[in-house]
Amino acid sequence: MQLATLNALAEPNRLHIVELLRDGPLTMGEIAERLELNHPQTSKHLRVLSEAGLAEAHPVANRRIYKLRYEPFEELSVWLDSFRLLKEAQFDRFERLLRELQQKNQPPAK
């Protein structure tokens, strides 16, 4: 699941689309205009984002309104948190080791 998310976000235009949609729903035309992309390119990028589960479209009259799906981002956040926890544990071990070394190098109390 994160692989599909990361693959979809790896393309700069798709990442820019996600950043636009973070601020709220937009039509394909609005996205294309803001990113200066043609409609077929925009449509392709939106299809990839939709297939990865990152975006969804809702038809309104003759337009499709795209918005983000937050579940994949929450899953990605949990996955990234596991790396943060690992790094924090490494820092904690380093801090303990540093304190031990500092204590060993202190002159004995008189």
Beta strands, then each sheet from edge to edge (+ up, - down):
strand 1: 26-27
strand 2: 55-60
strand 3: 63-68
sheet 1: 1+ 3- 2+
end
